[in-house]
Amino acid sequence: MGVPPNSIILAISPANQDIATSDAIKLAREVDPTGERTFGVLTKLDLMDKGTNALDVIEGRSYRLQHPWVGVVNRSQADINKNTDMVLARRKEREYFATSPDYGHLANRMGSEYLAKLLSKHLETVIRARIPSILSMINKSIDELESELDHLGRPVAVDAGAQLYTILELCRAFDRIFKEHLDGGRAGGDRIYGVFDNQLPAALRKLPFDRHLSLQNVRKVVSEADGYQPHLIAPEQGYRRLIEGSLSYFRGPAEASVDAVHFVLKELVRKSLAETQELKRFPTLQAEIAAACNESLERFRDESKKTTLRLVDMESSYLTVDFFRRLPQEMENTGNPGKPGSNVSSYVGMVSETLRNTIPKAVVHCQVKEAKTSLLNHFYIQIGKREAKQLSQLLDEDPALMERRQQCAKRLELYKSARDEIDSVAWVR
């Protein structure tokens, strides 16, 4: 038999029957073995045989309950047939107990009115005991709903000014996370350092200088540089061509470094967008920010490539004067006019060390620094020019999310109202 654990059980038995065989008492024991919630009620006291009474039961001698037995006298069938009202019925019940030779001494603890007061007092005690746990449950539910509403975000304003402010705030939230990735507060920014510390040096080491400066190729380049007039002392033109040809190989690692950092920055933009919780409710705005970021990164990459390739070209445009001044002396001292390959290799190694330091500086200046300071500048300018309808379209929400927010708001209002009602009850305090 399913009975709620917090219910009050009224075991109602007629006084003119044996209480030991009462079905009500039997069922009460099954659902409430401890008897903490069971109240015994005896009816039909006025119908007992003359000379008998139910004092043994009422006073707990024949069958004791945790709570006192209460005797009641209900309307008779004749009263019901005559439509006797409840006010008159209660008065007659009070008169019966007050004048009864058997129950007169218990009159103040008998009757339907006393039973109602007894049950009300017990209910008050039970509720009082449960109020802390009920309040705790309500407060926990309120906290959970407020947290979910914060996660879902507050309703979007309708005026253009407030919408523009909301969009800019969302952009700033994304930008903060993106900068945290670059500055090391979040993972990912260290991959840029990896490009400079691992990828670039490895690419420089793999350049085919051995093949370009082989004896066969050196003789070929030097011979072609002299034309019909062979050199007399040091093959300057040959050196220049060998050096310029060698330095052209640096363009590849320079461009590769730019592209590698560009890829890392794009990936950090993607991660930052995904980690900006506030943006998840506005997929259109999220997509626009992603497009604006990628457009800016493309511009930064183009400028970075121009700058890094310009560094390589600068090395080719002006060769160190001291290097050429030492060439005739080396030729005279060694007496070996055929070692331009090793001399050029030495010079290229010096340039390689220089570019290994300057390429990262150019890439950071043109890409990383720009991404950190002006990633969304162009987007901000464009947003400021948009009409109210266009701003509203950027802040379109998923209908399911909007419905969920309304449900949470209604539930939150109900819980807060319930808490206020409980707090307003004087006896709870």
C-alpha positions as CSV (number, residue, x, y, z in Angstrom):
1,M,0.0,0.0,0.0
2,G,1.6,3.2,-1.1
3,V,1.4,6.0,1.5
4,P,3.6,9.1,1.3
5,P,6.2,9.0,4.1
6,N,5.2,12.5,5.4
7,S,1.5,11.9,5.6
8,I,-0.6,11.8,8.8
9,I,-2.6,8.6,9.3
10,L,-6.0,8.7,10.9
11,A,-6.9,5.2,12.1
12,I,-10.7,5.6,12.4
13,S,-12.5,2.7,14.3
14,P,-16.1,2.5,15.5
15,A,-16.2,2.3,19.3
16,N,-18.9,-0.4,19.3
17,Q,-16.5,-2.9,17.7
18,D,-13.5,-4.8,19.0
19,I,-10.5,-2.5,18.6
20,A,-8.2,-5.6,18.3
21,T,-9.8,-6.6,15.0
22,S,-10.0,-3.0,13.6
23,D,-8.9,-2.9,9.9
24,A,-7.8,0.7,10.4
25,I,-5.4,-0.2,13.1
26,K,-4.1,-3.2,11.1
27,L,-3.4,-1.0,8.0
28,A,-1.9,1.7,10.2
29,R,0.7,-0.7,11.6
30,E,1.6,-1.8,8.1
31,V,2.4,1.6,6.8
32,D,3.6,3.2,10.0
33,P,5.3,0.5,12.2
34,T,6.7,3.1,14.6
35,G,3.4,4.8,15.1
36,E,4.9,8.2,14.8
37,R,2.3,9.4,12.3
38,T,-0.8,7.5,13.5
39,F,-3.7,9.1,15.3
40,G,-6.5,6.9,16.6
41,V,-10.1,8.2,16.3
42,L,-13.1,6.5,17.9
43,T,-16.5,7.1,16.4
44,K,-20.0,6.1,17.4
45,L,-19.4,6.6,21.1
46,D,-23.0,7.6,21.5
47,L,-24.2,4.3,19.9
48,M,-22.4,1.9,22.4
49,D,-24.5,-0.5,24.4
50,K,-25.9,0.9,27.6
51,G,-23.6,0.4,30.5
52,T,-20.5,0.2,28.3
53,N,-17.9,2.8,27.3
54,A,-14.6,3.1,25.5
55,L,-12.5,4.5,28.3
56,D,-10.0,1.5,28.1
57,V,-9.2,2.4,24.5
58,I,-9.3,6.2,24.9
59,E,-7.1,6.2,28.0
60,G,-4.7,3.7,26.3
61,R,-5.1,0.7,28.5
62,S,-6.4,-1.8,25.9
63,Y,-4.4,-0.4,22.9
64,R,-1.8,2.3,23.3
65,L,-0.7,4.7,20.5
66,Q,2.1,7.3,20.6
67,H,-0.5,10.0,20.1
68,P,-3.7,10.1,22.3
69,W,-6.9,8.6,21.1
70,V,-9.7,11.1,20.3
71,G,-13.4,10.3,20.5
72,V,-15.9,12.0,18.2
73,V,-19.6,12.0,17.7
74,N,-20.6,12.6,14.1
75,R,-24.1,13.5,12.7
76,S,-26.5,10.7,12.8
77,Q,-28.4,9.6,9.7
78,A,-31.4,11.4,11.0
79,D,-29.3,14.6,11.3
80,I,-28.1,14.2,7.7
81,N,-31.7,13.6,6.5
82,K,-32.8,16.8,8.3
83,N,-29.8,18.7,6.8
84,T,-28.4,19.6,10.2
85,D,-25.6,22.0,9.6
86,M,-22.0,21.5,10.9
87,V,-22.2,24.3,13.4
88,L,-25.2,22.8,15.2
89,A,-23.6,19.3,14.9
90,R,-20.4,20.5,16.6
91,R,-22.4,22.1,19.4
92,K,-24.4,18.9,20.0
93,E,-21.0,17.0,20.1
94,R,-19.6,19.4,22.7
95,E,-22.8,19.0,24.8
96,Y,-22.6,15.2,24.6
97,F,-19.0,15.1,26.0
98,A,-19.6,17.8,28.6
99,T,-22.7,16.0,30.0
100,S,-21.5,12.4,29.6
101,P,-20.9,10.6,32.9
102,D,-18.3,8.4,31.2
103,Y,-16.3,11.1,29.2
104,G,-17.1,14.3,31.0
105,H,-13.7,14.4,32.7
106,L,-12.1,14.1,29.2
107,A,-14.4,16.6,27.5
108,N,-11.6,19.1,26.7
109,R,-9.7,16.4,24.9
110,M,-12.6,15.0,22.9
111,G,-14.6,16.0,19.8
112,S,-13.9,16.9,16.2
113,E,-12.8,20.4,17.1
114,Y,-10.1,19.1,19.4
115,L,-9.0,16.5,16.8
116,A,-8.6,19.3,14.3
117,K,-6.5,21.3,16.7
118,L,-4.4,18.3,17.6
119,L,-3.7,17.5,14.0
120,S,-3.0,21.1,13.2
121,K,-0.5,21.3,16.0
122,H,1.2,18.1,14.9
123,L,1.3,19.3,11.3
124,E,2.9,22.5,12.5
125,T,5.5,20.6,14.4
126,V,6.3,18.4,11.4
127,I,6.5,21.4,9.0
128,R,8.7,23.3,11.5
129,A,11.1,20.4,11.6
130,R,11.2,20.2,7.8
131,I,11.4,23.9,7.1
132,P,15.3,24.1,7.2
133,S,15.6,21.2,4.7
134,I,12.8,22.7,2.5
135,L,14.5,26.2,2.6
136,S,17.9,24.5,1.8
137,M,16.3,22.7,-1.2
138,I,14.7,26.0,-2.4
139,N,17.9,28.0,-2.0
140,K,19.9,25.3,-3.9
141,S,17.3,25.4,-6.7
142,I,17.5,29.2,-6.8
143,D,21.3,29.1,-7.0
144,E,21.2,26.5,-9.8
145,L,18.6,28.4,-11.8
146,E,20.5,31.7,-11.4
147,S,23.7,29.9,-12.5
148,E,21.9,28.5,-15.5
149,L,20.4,31.9,-16.4
150,D,23.9,33.4,-16.2
151,H,25.1,30.6,-18.5
152,L,22.2,31.2,-20.9
153,G,22.7,34.9,-20.7
154,R,20.2,37.6,-20.0
155,P,17.6,38.6,-22.7
156,V,18.9,40.8,-25.5
157,A,18.0,44.5,-25.4
158,V,15.8,45.8,-28.2
159,D,17.3,49.2,-28.9
160,A,20.3,49.6,-31.2
161,G,22.6,51.3,-28.7
162,A,22.2,48.5,-26.2
163,Q,22.7,45.9,-28.9
164,L,25.9,47.6,-30.1
165,Y,27.1,47.6,-26.5
166,T,26.3,43.9,-26.1
167,I,28.2,43.1,-29.3
168,L,31.2,45.0,-28.3
169,E,31.2,43.4,-24.8
170,L,31.1,39.9,-26.5
171,C,34.0,40.9,-28.7
172,R,36.0,42.0,-25.7
173,A,35.3,38.8,-23.9
174,F,36.6,36.8,-26.9
175,D,39.6,39.2,-27.2
176,R,40.5,38.7,-23.6
177,I,40.6,34.9,-24.0
178,F,42.6,35.2,-27.2
179,K,45.2,37.4,-25.5
180,E,45.4,34.9,-22.6
181,H,46.4,32.2,-25.1
182,L,49.1,34.4,-26.6
183,D,50.4,35.5,-23.2
184,G,50.5,32.1,-21.7
185,G,47.5,32.2,-19.4
186,R,45.9,29.5,-21.6
187,A,47.6,26.8,-23.7
188,G,48.6,27.3,-27.3
189,G,50.7,30.4,-27.5
190,D,53.9,28.4,-26.8
191,R,53.5,26.8,-30.3
192,I,54.6,30.2,-31.8
193,Y,57.8,29.9,-29.9
194,G,58.1,26.4,-31.2
195,V,58.1,27.7,-34.7
196,F,61.2,29.9,-34.0
197,D,63.0,27.5,-31.7
198,N,62.5,24.3,-33.7
199,Q,61.0,24.7,-37.1
200,L,63.0,27.6,-38.4
201,P,66.4,26.4,-37.3
202,A,65.6,22.9,-38.7
203,A,64.6,24.5,-42.1
204,L,67.8,26.5,-42.2
205,R,70.0,23.5,-41.6
206,K,68.3,21.6,-44.4
207,L,69.1,24.3,-47.1
208,P,71.1,22.7,-50.0
209,F,74.2,24.8,-49.6
210,D,76.5,21.8,-50.0
211,R,75.2,21.2,-53.5
212,H,75.1,24.9,-54.4
213,L,78.7,25.4,-53.2
214,S,80.1,22.2,-54.6
215,L,83.4,22.5,-56.5
216,Q,81.7,21.8,-59.8
217,N,79.0,24.4,-59.3
218,V,81.5,27.0,-58.0
219,R,83.7,26.6,-61.0
220,K,80.7,27.0,-63.3
221,V,79.4,30.1,-61.6
222,V,82.8,31.8,-61.3
223,S,83.6,31.0,-64.9
224,E,80.3,32.4,-66.2
225,A,80.7,35.5,-64.0
226,D,84.1,36.3,-65.6
227,G,82.7,36.3,-69.2
228,Y,85.4,36.7,-71.8
229,Q,87.8,38.5,-69.4
230,P,89.1,36.1,-66.7
231,H,89.7,37.6,-63.2
232,L,93.2,38.5,-62.2
233,I,93.2,38.3,-58.4
234,A,89.9,37.4,-56.6
235,P,86.8,36.4,-58.5
236,E,84.6,39.1,-57.1
237,Q,81.7,38.7,-59.5
238,G,81.8,35.0,-59.0
239,Y,81.6,35.5,-55.2
240,R,78.6,37.8,-55.6
241,R,76.7,35.4,-57.8
242,L,77.5,32.5,-55.4
243,I,76.4,34.5,-52.4
244,E,73.2,35.9,-54.0
245,G,72.3,32.4,-55.2
246,S,72.9,31.0,-51.7
247,L,70.9,33.8,-50.0
248,S,67.9,33.2,-52.2
249,Y,67.4,29.9,-50.4
250,F,66.5,31.7,-47.2
251,R,63.2,32.9,-48.8
252,G,61.7,29.5,-48.3
253,P,62.2,29.2,-44.5
254,A,61.2,32.8,-44.1
255,E,57.9,32.3,-45.8
256,A,57.4,29.0,-44.0
257,S,57.8,30.7,-40.6
258,V,55.2,33.3,-41.5
259,D,52.7,30.6,-42.7
260,A,53.3,28.4,-39.6
261,V,52.6,31.3,-37.2
262,H,49.6,32.2,-39.3
263,F,48.2,28.7,-38.8
264,V,48.8,28.9,-35.0
265,L,47.0,32.2,-34.8
266,K,44.0,30.9,-36.8
267,E,43.8,27.9,-34.5
268,L,44.0,30.1,-31.4
269,V,41.1,32.2,-32.8
270,R,39.1,29.0,-33.3
271,K,39.9,27.9,-29.7
272,S,39.1,31.3,-28.2
273,L,35.8,31.5,-30.0
274,A,34.8,28.0,-28.7
275,E,35.9,29.0,-25.1
276,T,33.9,32.3,-25.1
277,Q,30.8,30.9,-23.4
278,E,28.8,34.2,-23.9
279,L,29.2,33.8,-27.7
280,K,27.6,30.4,-28.0
281,R,24.1,31.8,-27.9
282,F,24.8,34.0,-30.9
283,P,26.1,31.7,-33.8
284,T,25.7,34.5,-36.4
285,L,27.9,36.9,-34.4
286,Q,30.4,34.1,-33.7
287,A,30.7,33.4,-37.4
288,E,31.1,37.1,-38.2
289,I,33.9,37.5,-35.6
290,A,35.6,34.4,-37.0
291,A,35.5,35.8,-40.5
292,A,36.7,39.2,-39.4
293,C,39.6,37.6,-37.4
294,N,40.7,35.5,-40.3
295,E,40.6,38.5,-42.6
296,S,42.8,40.4,-40.3
297,L,45.2,37.5,-39.9
298,E,45.5,37.3,-43.7
299,R,46.5,41.0,-43.9
300,F,49.0,40.5,-41.1
301,R,50.4,37.5,-42.9
302,D,50.8,39.4,-46.2
303,E,52.6,42.2,-44.4
304,S,54.8,39.7,-42.5
305,K,55.8,38.0,-45.7
306,K,56.8,41.3,-47.3
307,T,58.8,42.2,-44.3
308,T,60.6,38.9,-43.8
309,L,61.4,38.6,-47.5
310,R,62.6,42.1,-47.4
311,L,65.1,41.1,-44.7
312,V,66.4,38.3,-47.0
313,D,66.6,40.7,-50.0
314,M,68.5,43.3,-47.8
315,E,71.2,40.7,-47.1
316,S,71.5,40.1,-50.9
317,S,71.4,43.8,-51.8
318,Y,74.5,44.8,-49.8
319,L,77.3,42.4,-49.0
320,T,79.6,43.1,-46.1
321,V,82.5,45.3,-47.3
322,D,85.1,43.7,-45.0
323,F,84.4,40.3,-46.5
324,F,85.5,41.5,-50.0
325,R,88.4,43.4,-48.6
326,R,89.8,40.3,-47.1
327,L,89.5,38.2,-50.2
328,P,92.7,39.4,-52.1
329,Q,94.7,38.9,-48.9
330,E,93.4,35.4,-48.4
331,M,94.1,34.6,-52.0
332,E,97.7,35.8,-51.6
333,N,98.3,34.1,-48.2
334,T,96.9,30.7,-49.3
335,G,97.9,30.8,-52.9
336,N,94.8,28.9,-53.7
337,P,92.5,30.9,-56.0
338,G,90.0,28.0,-56.1
339,K,88.5,28.2,-52.6
340,P,85.6,30.7,-53.1
341,G,83.2,27.9,-52.1
342,S,84.5,27.8,-48.5
343,N,84.6,31.5,-48.3
344,V,81.1,31.9,-49.4
345,S,79.9,29.2,-47.0
346,S,81.4,31.1,-44.2
347,Y,79.6,34.3,-45.2
348,V,76.3,32.4,-45.7
349,G,76.6,31.0,-42.2
350,M,77.0,34.4,-40.8
351,V,73.9,35.6,-42.7
352,S,72.0,32.5,-41.5
353,E,72.6,33.4,-37.9
354,T,71.5,36.9,-38.5
355,L,68.2,35.8,-40.2
356,R,67.6,33.2,-37.5
357,N,67.3,36.1,-35.1
358,T,65.6,38.8,-37.3
359,I,62.9,36.6,-39.0
360,P,61.2,35.8,-35.6
361,K,61.3,39.5,-34.7
362,A,59.7,40.5,-38.0
363,V,57.0,37.7,-37.6
364,V,56.2,38.7,-34.1
365,H,56.0,42.4,-34.9
366,C,53.9,42.0,-38.0
367,Q,51.6,39.1,-36.9
368,V,51.6,38.3,-33.2
369,K,51.8,41.9,-32.0
370,E,49.2,43.1,-34.5
371,A,46.9,40.2,-33.6
372,K,47.2,41.1,-30.0
373,T,46.5,44.8,-30.4
374,S,44.3,45.2,-33.5
375,L,42.7,41.9,-34.4
376,L,39.1,43.2,-34.4
377,N,39.8,46.9,-35.1
378,H,38.4,46.7,-38.7
379,F,35.4,44.8,-37.4
380,Y,34.7,47.5,-34.8
381,I,34.6,50.1,-37.6
382,Q,32.2,48.0,-39.7
383,I,29.9,47.3,-36.7
384,G,29.7,51.0,-35.9
385,K,28.2,51.6,-39.4
386,R,25.5,49.0,-39.2
387,E,21.8,49.7,-38.9
388,A,19.6,48.5,-36.0
389,K,18.1,45.7,-38.0
390,Q,21.6,44.4,-39.0
391,L,22.7,44.5,-35.3
392,S,19.6,42.6,-34.3
393,Q,20.4,39.9,-36.9
394,L,23.9,39.4,-35.3
395,L,22.2,38.8,-32.0
396,D,19.7,36.2,-33.2
397,E,19.3,33.3,-30.7
398,D,18.3,29.7,-31.0
399,P,14.6,29.6,-30.3
400,A,15.1,26.5,-28.0
401,L,17.5,28.5,-25.9
402,M,15.1,31.4,-25.6
403,E,12.3,29.1,-24.5
404,R,14.7,27.5,-21.9
405,R,15.5,30.9,-20.5
406,Q,11.8,31.8,-20.1
407,Q,11.2,28.5,-18.3
408,C,14.1,29.0,-16.0
409,A,13.0,32.6,-15.2
410,K,9.4,31.4,-14.4
411,R,10.7,28.6,-12.1
412,L,13.1,31.1,-10.4
413,E,10.2,33.5,-9.7
414,L,8.2,30.6,-8.2
415,Y,11.0,29.5,-6.0
416,K,11.7,33.0,-4.8
417,S,8.0,33.5,-4.1
418,A,7.9,30.3,-2.1
419,R,11.0,31.3,-0.1
420,D,9.4,34.7,0.7
421,E,6.2,33.0,1.8
422,I,8.0,30.7,4.2
423,D,10.2,33.5,5.5
424,S,7.1,35.6,6.2
425,V,5.5,32.9,8.5
426,A,6.2,34.3,12.0
427,W,6.5,30.9,13.7
428,V,9.3,29.8,11.4
429,R,11.5,32.5,12.7
